[in-house]
Amino acid sequence: MQTNPHATRKEWTALGVLMLPLLLVSMDVSVLYFAIPEISADLAPSGTQQLWIFDIYAFVLAGLLMTMGSLGDRIGRRKLLLFGATAFGLASLAAAYAESAETLIAARAVLGIGGATLMPSTLALVRNMFRDAGQRAKAIGIWQGVLVAGIALGSVLSGVLVEHFWWGSVFLVNLPAMVLLLILAPVLIPEFKDPAPGRFDLLSVPLSMAAVLPLVWGLKELPAEGVEPQYLASVAVGLVFAALFVHRQRTAASPMISPDLFRGHGRAFGAAVSLNLISSLAMMGSAYFTTQYLQSVLGKSAMEAALWALLPSVPIGLAAPLATTLVQRGMNRAHVVATGFAISACGYGLLAVTGTDSLWLVLAGAGVLACGAVVIGSQLTDLALGAAPAEKAGTASSLLETGQEFGGALGMALLGSIGNAVYHAGIPDSAPAEAHETLGGAVAVAHRLPTEAADDLLTAARDAFTDGMHVAALAGAVILLAAAVLAAVTLRKVRTQTQQTPEGLDLSSPSGV
């Protein structure tokens, strides 16, 4: 049995290989940003089909994360990774050459299935390969940075590819990376799985999807479409099935999500998942405003907005390593996480004082907020995986990622609804009906009005939107400051370990058991 816990060059090389699928999965969330107009012209999808082309990937991904994380613990994380890479590559090929909207929707759904296998597998394998706590923290910091960077890069890459090639090229870029992963993973990445997983609880699969999908859909639609009965009903249905899912996990002989994750030392795991959800709420809530601000308030094209939006990502690469260094040098993790929340709150503070022509202030606010979120995410991810038993690393990873999906949807629903309410109150009664709905509607209407009337409408709409962003940013700052206090209290007794070997795993055996 291998006793040296320190990772070698092989493990660090394997980490680089694992970053390939993670980068592509995160990029695919935003990679259709510029491709949709070209797809619409080529495939002529209906309005409903266009929405499904864009959204089905994220919905399937969110709905299957818990299932795939638990499945990876049972059949092997590397095996699931290779299956996901194969599915992701074949679906990318089908999407690139789709000749109908229905085919593209189906391919995007399979991409979501592949993504749901890849994300928890990569994080769980990081947990297993890096047994030294210090090295694991650095590896998780890299994982967190790649995840955030991929979302930002996806939209820019799609713009470049669509401009020089055709819309299918945004999917073909996945193929070389997946082929490389299929070749290198069996050589560099050892297999790990739970030695005694128990039977797979099939009933938990539909229950988890019935909980996640209505909740995510309803929460995402509320800020865009308003408080409509069907979206409230969707959230209510999701909550009912969430309660049924939790009950099933508590009573099943072999649950998908073991309640033991949240007991004893697992209290640190539960705190990490909850705090990470709040951080995701703040990040996605801010993105809802900053993307619209760049395009509809400052009047930049979609490509210009995407390029400007890359700037806040530059300092992110330094945030996670700095946080890890502070913890390893003896700073209490509770204080580091609380500081991360305070930093993100300062980012919202900058957004709360922007005017209608404050490009650099908005970018600074987004950058500060993102740096705080990466500090939080890297530390809470390391804490959660360190607290979870190694044989449950896939399940633990999937719970963290599902929490992020919920947090993002909740952030858009809560802060987006606050901003929209202020916007609606600020638009003059005399404005056209479309302008009362959204800032984008006001911009569209303005193109059909005489110059003076258009200028008046745009000024009023942009002022109203910025006022809404101010109020939402203040609400976000309050939430983050409250989370900072909560983190300081709940994590203060969590001991930072300097070394930890996964329990119950013989790393010298090919299977890891």
Rosetta blueprint (number, residue, H / E / L):
1 M L
2 Q L
3 T L
4 N L
5 P L
6 H L
7 A L
8 T L
9 R H
10 K H
11 E H
12 W H
13 T H
14 A H
15 L H
16 G H
17 V H
18 L H
19 M H
20 L H
21 P H
22 L H
23 L H
24 L H
25 V H
26 S H
27 M H
28 D L
29 V L
30 S L
31 V L
32 L L
33 Y L
34 F L
35 A L
36 I H
37 P H
38 E H
39 I H
40 S H
41 A H
42 D H
43 L H
44 A L
45 P L
46 S L
47 G H
48 T H
49 Q H
50 Q H
51 L H
52 W H
53 I H
54 F H
55 D H
56 I H
57 Y H
58 A H
59 F H
60 V H
61 L H
62 A H
63 G H
64 L H
65 L H
66 M H
67 T H
68 M H
69 G H
70 S H
71 L H
72 G H
73 D H
74 R H
75 I H
76 G L
77 R H
78 R H
79 K H
80 L H
81 L H
82 L H
83 F H
84 G H
85 A H
86 T H
87 A H
88 F H
89 G H
90 L H
91 A H
92 S H
93 L H
94 A H
95 A H
96 A H
97 Y L
98 A L
99 E L
100 S L
101 A H
102 E H
103 T H
104 L H
105 I H
106 A H
107 A H
108 R H
109 A H
110 V H
111 L H
112 G H
113 I H
114 G H
115 G H
116 A H
117 T H
118 L H
119 M H
120 P H
121 S H
122 T H
123 L H
124 A H
125 L H
126 V H
127 R H
128 N H
129 M H
130 F L
131 R L
132 D L
133 A H
134 G H
135 Q H
136 R H
137 A H
138 K H
139 A H
140 I H
141 G H
142 I H
143 W H
144 Q H
145 G H
146 V H
147 L H
148 V H
149 A H
150 G H
151 I H
152 A H
153 L H
154 G H
155 S H
156 V H
157 L H
158 S H
159 G H
160 V H
161 L H
162 V H
163 E H
164 H H
165 F L
166 W L
167 W L
168 G L
169 S H
170 V H
171 F H
172 L H
173 V L
174 N H
175 L H
176 P H
177 A H
178 M H
179 V H
180 L H
181 L H
182 L H
183 I H
184 L H
185 A H
186 P H
187 V H
188 L H
189 I L
190 P L
191 E L
192 F L
193 K L
194 D L
195 P L
196 A L
197 P L
198 G L
199 R L
200 F L
201 D L
202 L L
203 L L
204 S H
205 V H
206 P H
207 L H
208 S H
209 M H
210 A H
211 A H
212 V H
213 L H
214 P H
215 L H
216 V H
217 W H
218 G H
219 L H
220 K H
221 E H
222 L H
223 P H
224 A H
225 E H
226 G L
227 V L
228 E L
229 P H
230 Q H
231 Y H
232 L H
233 A H
234 S H
235 V H
236 A H
237 V H
238 G H
239 L H
240 V H
241 F H
242 A H
243 A H
244 L H
245 F H
246 V H
247 H H
248 R H
249 Q H
250 R H
251 T H
252 A L
253 A L
254 S L
255 P L
256 M L
257 I L
258 S L
259 P H
260 D H
261 L H
262 F H
263 R L
264 G L
265 H L
266 G H
267 R H
268 A H
269 F H
270 G H
271 A H
272 A H
273 V H
274 S H
275 L H
276 N H
277 L H
278 I H
279 S H
280 S H
281 L H
282 A H
283 M H
284 M H
285 G H
286 S H
287 A H
288 Y H
289 F H
290 T H
291 T H
292 Q H
293 Y H
294 L H
295 Q H
296 S H
297 V H
298 L L
299 G L
300 K L
301 S L
302 A H
303 M H
304 E H
305 A H
306 A H
307 L H
308 W H
309 A H
310 L H
311 L H
312 P H
313 S H
314 V L
315 P L
316 I H
317 G H
318 L H
319 A H
320 A H
321 P H
322 L H
323 A H
324 T H
325 T H
326 L H
327 V H
328 Q H
329 R L
330 G L
331 M L
332 N L
333 R H
334 A H
335 H H
336 V H
337 V H
338 A H
339 T H
340 G H
341 F H
342 A H
343 I H
344 S H
345 A H
346 C H
347 G H
348 Y H
349 G H
350 L H
351 L H
352 A L
353 V L
354 T L
355 G L
356 T L
357 D L
358 S L
359 L H
360 W H
361 L H
362 V H
363 L H
364 A H
365 G H
366 A H
367 G H
368 V H
369 L H
370 A H
371 C H
372 G H
373 A H
374 V H
375 V H
376 I H
377 G H
378 S H
379 Q H
380 L H
381 T H
382 D H
383 L H
384 A H
385 L H
386 G H
387 A H
388 A L
389 P L
390 A H
391 E H
392 K H
393 A H
394 G H
395 T H
396 A H
397 S H
398 S H
399 L H
400 L H
401 E H
402 T H
403 G H
404 Q H
405 E H
406 F H
407 G H
408 G H
409 A H
410 L H
411 G H
412 M H
413 A H
414 L H
415 L H
416 G H
417 S H
418 I H
419 G H
420 N H
421 A H
422 V H
423 Y H
424 H H
425 A H
426 G H
427 I L
428 P L
429 D L
430 S L
431 A L
432 P L
433 A H
434 E H
435 A H
436 H H
437 E H
438 T L
439 L H
440 G H
441 G H
442 A H
443 V H
444 A H
445 V H
446 A H
447 H L
448 R L
449 L L
450 P L
451 T H
452 E H
453 A H
454 A H
455 D H
456 D H
457 L H
458 L H
459 T H
460 A H
461 A H
462 R H
463 D H
464 A H
465 F H
466 T H
467 D H
468 G H
469 M H
470 H H
471 V H
472 A H
473 A H
474 L H
475 A H
476 G H
477 A H
478 V H
479 I H
480 L H
481 L H
482 A H
483 A H
484 A H
485 V H
486 L H
487 A H
488 A H
489 V H
490 T H
491 L L
492 R L
493 K L
494 V L
495 R L
496 T L
497 Q L
498 T L
499 Q L
500 Q L
501 T L
502 P L
503 E L
504 G L
505 L L
506 D L
507 L L
508 S L
509 S L
510 P L
511 S L
512 G L
513 V L
